[in-house]
Amino acid sequence: MADPLPQDGASRESPPHLQAIHAPVRFDRLSAPCEGTAPRKGNRSLSHASQSSGHEASFEFIALMAVMTSIIAFSIDAMLPALPQIAADLGVADVNDRQLVVIVLFIGLALAQIVYGPLSDTLGRKPAAYIGFAIFIVGSVLCVFAWSFEIMLTGRFLQGVGAAGPRIVSLALVRDLYSGRAMARIMSMVMGIFIIVPVIAPSIGQGLLLLADWRFIFVALLLQGIVGLTWFAWRQPETLREDRRAPFSLRRIFSAFREACSNPVTLGYTVAAGLVFGAFVGYLASTQQVLGELYGLGAQFPIYFGANALAFGAASMLNARLVMKLGMRRLAGGGLAATSALSLLFFIVTLLLEGHPPLWSLMGYLLLTFFFVGVLFGNFNALAMEPMGHIAGVAAAVVGSLATVISSVLGWALGHAYDGTVRPMIAGFAALTILAGIVMFLAERYRPHP
């Protein structure tokens, strides 16, 4: 499903996708005034940049950006129905260890996304994306031919490392080419396509299982990587000129990491985002066991999973409209309070029903919870970045990476606690959202007030 923290650099009360500046954009200098780049005749690296002046984006560009953005979601959701078969074929002893197929990808994503932004500033957008696609393809090949669970996990880790590249580069490309309302419109259209992926990906995986072996799901991921790489290399021009590229600097990354961790507002909202997404990752890791096995949905699992994903996506789209009227803090606080109260109440219900509430009540809870959680993520990201405007690009990568590391560790702990009931899942949502509320309260105490 969705990524925890998009690599945005907003520092005001409006949505992060409205905080764009003119192209090209460097991850290490987003706060500096950026110069517009006039297209030059015969210069392929600039031929596409004219769109920033108000020309309509082609459907092909929007579709390509959606493919690059959704590669992570498809890599996670398409193989969820196959987890039991993967575990059986590769000799996994502990039934909960199958969840590592999900968790390890998140770990690769967390460690890699901090590098791709600065790397694309040094090498250019296209070479950075090529590296990501290549690593993803190698990981997919390992998964297709995995002869042991260890090889499968190695492949999944490489898929996470690789998939981070197209995701981060796609955001940089959009910011290079568009600004203001034009950028907001492009990102909305990309997101409209992206939201479809978590809804249909499990059904695609289930359909492949009905026709062939689980390895064909990874063949589909391999083909997605090859098609995405070929399409991107053939049709997408470079958008960052050589004279605007910056030297790669680990020192800059470490400096941004230190500054983000020493700022109580940024650190607070980063931790809060990691806590909430940790509950979400725990759901992703154990949802096939809960819905597919505990409730016996079997081949119907993708339908129920897709409904929850649709609620999450609808809330994300609605948030983009409401945030201009209500503000980030009110929406984030309200969504967090609603999720905490709902989860605490439903946890009591699960205790009374011995951890096995009726399916209709569980789905009602999950639909509401994912709707409220969908409101949280974008706002938490923008609030974490608010004090980091002067180092926005590299700080966004640091914040995203740190939040994903936190959520991966917590998600693995929650998923591994699965005991044949829904208690661990619901307890995770209740406890982690309450903790996130406390952290948000503390972060707001340190926020400067005008």
Long-range contacts (C-beta under 8 A, 24 or more apart in sequence): 1-73, 1-76, 1-77, 1-198, 1-280, 1-284, 1-309, 1-312, 2-73, 2-198, 2-312, 2-313, 2-316, 2-377, 3-72, 3-73, 3-109, 3-167, 3-400, 3-404, 4-273, 4-274, 4-277, 4-280, 4-377, 4-400, 4-403, 4-404, 4-407, 5-270, 5-273, 5-377, 5-380, 5-381, 5-384, 5-396, 5-399, 5-400, 5-403, 5-404, 6-171, 6-378, 6-381, 6-396, 6-400, 7-113, 7-117, 7-168, 7-171, 7-393, 7-396, 7-397, 7-400, 8-171, 8-381, 8-382, 8-385, 8-396, 9-385, 9-388, 9-389, 9-392, 9-393, 9-395, 9-396, 10-381, 10-382, 10-385, 10-386, 10-392, 11-385, 11-386, 11-387, 11-388, 11-389, 11-392, 12-386, 13-327, 13-328, 14-323, 14-324, 15-184, 15-319, 15-320, 15-323, 15-324, 15-378, 15-382, 16-378, 16-381, 16-382, 16-385, 17-183, 17-184, 17-187, 17-188, 17-320, 18-180, 18-181, 18-183, 18-184, 20-175, 20-178, 20-179, 20-180, 20-183, 20-184, 21-175, 21-179, 22-52, 22-179, 23-49, 23-52, 23-175, 23-176, 23-177, 23-178, 23-179, 23-239, 24-49, 24-176, 24-239, 24-240, 24-241, 24-244, 25-172, 25-175, 25-176, 25-393, 26-121, 26-240, 26-244, 26-245, 26-246, 26-393, 27-117, 27-118, 27-120, 27-121, 27-172, 27-393, 27-394, 27-396, 27-397, 28-118, 28-121, 28-246, 28-249, 28-252, 28-391, 28-393, 28-394, 29-246, 29-393, 30-389, 30-391, 30-392, 30-393, 31-389, 31-390, 31-391, 31-392, 37-241, 37-244, 44-237, 44-238, 45-237, 45-238, 45-239, 45-240, 45-241, 46-237, 46-239, 46-241, 47-237, 48-177, 48-236, 48-237, 48-239, 49-176, 49-177, 49-239, 51-177, 51-178, 51-182, 52-176, 52-177, 52-178, 52-179, 52-182, 54-182, 57-177, 57-178, 57-182, 57-186, 57-189, 60-235, 61-236, 62-186, 62-189, 62-190, 62-193, 63-193, 64-228, 64-231, 64-232, 64-235, 64-236, 65-170, 65-173, 65-174, 65-186, 65-190, 66-190, 66-193, 66-194, 67-166, 67-224, 67-227, 67-228, 67-231, 68-129, 68-166, 68-167, 68-169, 68-170, 68-228, 68-232, 69-166, 69-167, 69-170, 69-171, 69-190, 69-194, 70-193, 70-194, 70-197, 71-136, 71-163, 71-166, 71-167, 71-224, 71-225, 71-228, 72-105, 72-109, 72-160, 72-163, 72-164, 72-167, 73-194, 73-197, 73-198, 73-201, 74-197, 74-201, 74-221, 74-224, 75-105, 75-159, 75-160, 75-163, 75-221, 76-102, 76-105, 76-201, 76-284, 77-197, 77-198, 77-201, 77-202, 77-205, 77-305, 77-309, 78-201, 78-202, 78-204, 78-205, 78-217, 78-220, 78-221, 79-205, 79-214, 79-217, 79-218, 79-221, 80-202, 80-205, 80-284, 80-287, 80-288, 80-301, 80-305, 81-202, 81-205, 81-206, 81-209, 81-288, 81-292, 81-299, 81-301, 81-302, 82-205, 82-209, 82-214, 82-217, 83-288, 83-289, 84-288, 84-292, 84-293, 85-209, 85-213, 85-214, 86-152, 86-214, 87-149, 89-214, 90-146, 90-148, 90-149, 90-152, 91-148, 91-149, 92-149, 95-289, 96-286, 96-289, 96-415, 96-416, 96-418, 97-149, 97-416, 99-285, 99-286, 99-412, 99-415, 99-416, 99-418, 100-153, 100-156, 100-412, 101-152, 101-153, 101-156, 102-281, 102-284, 102-285, 102-415, 103-281, 103-285, 103-408, 103-411, 103-412, 103-415, 104-153, 104-156, 104-157, 104-160, 105-156, 105-157, 105-159, 105-160, 105-163, 106-160, 106-281, 106-404, 106-407, 106-408, 106-411, 107-157, 107-160, 107-405, 107-408, 108-156, 108-157, 108-158, 108-159, 108-160, 108-161, 108-162, 108-163, 108-164, 109-160, 109-161, 109-163, 109-164, 109-404, 110-160, 110-401, 110-404, 110-405, 110-408, 111-161, 111-401, 111-405, 112-160, 112-161, 112-162, 112-164, 112-165, 113-164, 113-167, 113-168, 113-397, 113-400, 113-401, 113-404, 114-253, 114-397, 114-398, 114-400, 114-401, 115-253, 115-397, 116-164, 116-165, 116-168, 116-169, 116-397, 117-168, 117-172, 117-393, 117-394, 117-396, 117-397, 118-246, 118-248, 118-249, 118-252, 118-253, 118-394, 118-397, 119-248, 120-168, 120-169, 120-172, 120-240, 121-240, 121-245, 121-246, 121-248, 121-393, 122-245, 122-246, 122-247, 122-248, 123-245, 124-238, 124-240, 124-242, 124-245, 125-169, 125-172, 125-173, 125-176, 125-238, 125-239, 125-240, 126-232, 126-233, 126-236, 126-238, 128-165, 128-168, 128-169, 129-165, 129-166, 129-169, 129-170, 129-232, 130-229, 130-233, 131-165, 132-161, 132-162, 132-163, 132-164, 132-165, 132-166, 132-167, 132-168, 132-169, 133-162, 133-165, 133-166, 133-225, 133-228, 133-229, 133-232, 134-162, 134-229, 135-161, 135-162, 135-165, 136-161, 136-162, 136-163, 136-165, 136-166, 136-225, 137-162, 137-222, 137-225, 137-226, 137-229, 138-162, 140-218, 140-221, 140-222, 140-225, 141-222, 143-215, 143-218, 143-221, 144-215, 144-218, 144-219, 144-222, 145-215, 155-218, 159-221, 162-225, 166-228, 166-232, 168-397, 172-239, 172-240, 173-236, 173-239, 176-239, 176-240, 177-239, 188-317, 188-320, 191-316, 191-317, 192-317, 195-309, 195-310, 195-313, 195-314, 195-316, 195-317, 198-305, 198-306, 198-309, 198-312, 198-313, 199-306, 199-309, 199-310, 199-313, 200-306, 202-301, 202-302, 202-305, 202-306, 203-302, 203-303, 203-306, 205-302, 206-299, 206-301, 206-302, 210-299, 252-394, 253-394, 253-397, 253-398, 255-391, 256-388, 256-391, 256-394, 256-395, 256-397, 256-398, 257-398, 257-402, 259-388, 259-391, 259-395, 260-388, 260-395, 260-398, 260-399, 260-402, 261-402, 263-387, 263-388, 264-442, 264-443, 264-446, 265-383, 265-384, 265-386, 265-387, 265-443, 265-444, 265-446, 265-447, 266-384, 266-385, 266-386, 266-387, 266-388, 266-395, 266-399, 267-443, 268-384, 268-439, 268-440, 268-442, 268-443, 268-444, 268-446, 269-380, 269-383, 269-384, 269-439, 269-440, 269-443, 270-384, 270-399, 270-402, 270-403, 270-406, 271-403, 271-406, 271-436, 271-439, 272-336, 272-380, 272-436, 272-437, 272-439, 272-440, 272-443, 273-376, 273-377, 273-380, 273-381, 273-384, 273-403, 273-407, 273-436, 274-402, 274-403, 274-404, 274-405, 274-406, 274-407, 274-410, 275-406, 275-407, 275-410, 275-432, 275-433, 275-435, 275-436, 275-439, 276-336, 276-339, 276-373, 276-376, 276-377, 276-380, 276-432, 276-433, 276-436, 277-377, 277-403, 277-404, 277-406, 277-407, 277-411, 278-406, 278-407, 278-408, 278-409, 278-410, 278-411, 278-414, 278-428, 278-432, 279-410, 279-411, 279-414, 279-428, 279-429, 279-432, 279-433, 280-373, 280-407, 280-411, 281-407, 281-408, 281-410, 281-411, 281-412, 281-414, 281-415, 282-410, 282-411, 282-412, 282-413, 282-414, 282-415, 282-424, 282-425, 282-428, 283-366, 283-425, 283-428, 283-429, 284-411, 284-415, 285-411, 285-412, 285-414, 285-415, 286-414, 286-415, 286-418, 286-424, 286-425, 289-418, 290-418, 290-422, 290-425, 294-356, 294-420, 294-421, 294-422, 295-359, 295-362, 304-363, 307-363, 307-367, 308-363, 308-366, 308-367, 308-370, 309-370, 311-366, 311-367, 311-368, 311-370, 311-371, 311-374, 312-370, 312-371, 312-373, 312-374, 313-374, 314-371, 314-374, 315-370, 315-371, 315-372, 315-373, 315-374, 315-375, 316-374, 316-375, 316-377, 316-378, 318-375, 319-374, 319-375, 319-378, 319-379, 320-378, 322-375, 323-378, 323-379, 328-379, 328-382, 328-383, 329-379, 329-383, 329-444, 331-375, 331-379, 332-375, 332-376, 332-379, 332-380, 332-383, 332-440, 333-437, 333-440, 334-375, 335-372, 335-373, 335-375, 335-376, 335-379, 336-372, 336-376, 336-433, 336-436, 336-437, 336-440, 337-437, 338-368, 338-372, 339-369, 339-372, 339-373, 339-376, 339-429, 339-433, 340-430, 340-433, 340-434, 340-437, 342-368, 342-369, 342-372, 343-369, 343-426, 343-429, 343-430, 343-433, 344-430, 344-434, 346-426, 346-430, 347-423, 347-426, 347-427, 347-430, 350-421, 350-422, 350-423, 350-426, 351-423, 354-421, 355-419, 355-420, 355-421, 355-422, 355-423, 356-421, 356-422, 357-422, 362-422, 365-426, 369-429, 383-443
